[in-house]
Amino acid sequence: MNNNKKYISTDTLSMEELIKKINEYTRLSRERQLTIEERKDREALRRIYVERFKSQVRNHLDSIKFVEENEKIIIN
């Protein structure tokens, strides 16, 4: 990571990009101690990742419809 960071809106990051950025910070933390700013960024990215993941799971669960035994199970 360099000091001339380009800040990207986390709203535009895909889950893959979030994971990649989190992993970059983790890899960097194994080489040296992260700065306070880098630790804050990593924690913020982790929180965003967890919230999006939970939201995706909730949406998936909400789309499942339970029906009687003799009927087909419908997944939207």
Secondary structure, DSSP 8 states (H G I E B T S, - for coil): --SS-----GGG--HHHHHHHHHHHHHHHHHS---HHHHHHHHHHHHHHHHHHHHHHHHHHHHEE---TTS--EE-
